[in-house]
Amino acid sequence: DPQFSTLLEAVKIAGLADTLAGAGPFTVFAPNNDAFAKIPIDDLDALLSKPEALEAVLLRHAVNKTILGKDIPQGSNRIKTIEGEEIEVFNDCGEITITSCEGKAKVIKTDIMASNGVIHIVDTVF
């Protein structure tokens, strides 16, 4: 999907392509190209040049289980990411936001099914 070209490039640079293509199940809060465009270009270039830092950022967006949008309970929910960080997934009558130690994002589309889990599109890299 062309809206994820920056994310796919980042996944390859970080060496996570095989991991995220694995059996899963995974939930990925996937920043689209517009989300990456919010990062100043010099900062993005610096991040893309550091595979270990990039890996930590990307794994903050992934969970080792399938969580459908409709299954996220109302209110605040703490979820552990693949890298072990807890993020807050907040459901306010179907409006879902994610907060991590690095920022906050809004889920702009839920439940894009993949062979090994589900993708939710987010508007910001967190």
Summary of the structure (lengths in Angstrom):
residues: 126
radius of gyration: 13.6
end to end distance: 21.0
largest distance: 39.2
contacts: 364
relative contact order: 0.22
helix: 33%
strand: 36%
